[in-house]
């Protein structure tokens, strides 16, 4: 029994060292997935069951240290969760194929496209602002992801007159955006866009991490965390 437990600890440590896990939720899920695989029977190895419980507790404590889990800190995390949801909505609307398709015999309404791009920038900047209010590793991790994702497509954004300021927020040159081609806008924001795919993945991770942490701090959470699954 002891050798099996030591193997679990060593294997988890190896995964942490070898993986490029960039946030605590992925670390938490990685550990729980491995432990569940090794201990499928709920009445199995008592030591592994204890490790599972400890993993839940450590995740909860980490989130509480970031401000999630106490009355004074929850509101700002709910705000960033809402901002990330609005960002996903803005991305989804820009990816709608109908947005770039004119009715038969009619000219495409570019003003609608421009408005949705502006809405995206507003939602993006709101997410950055709310991440900043949270601070800590949540802010650092996702701001870095957002910045890296933007820089990969910096030239495409430049064509639309969209730049990133030092505070990581986006700014629009209205004249340049209005003069940009619809094809360039669709290339960056259409449903096949790698930028949209990558940014949406980050925004979804924000929702998942905060949702998990807030659930752990609710009355439904028990000492072992088992009621969450």
Secondary structure, DSSP 8 states (H G I E B T S, - for coil): -HHHHHHHHHHHHHHHHHS---SHHHHHHHHHHHHHHHT-STTS-HHHHHHHHHHHHHHHHHHHHTTTTSHHHHHHHHHHHHHHHHHHHHHHHHT-GGGG---TTS---HHHHHHHHHHHHHHHHHHHHHHHHH-HHHHHHHHHHHHHHHHHTHHHHHHTTEEE-TTS-EEE-HHHHHHS-HHHHHHHHSTT-HHHHHHHHHHHHHHHHHHHHHHHTSTT--TT-GGG-
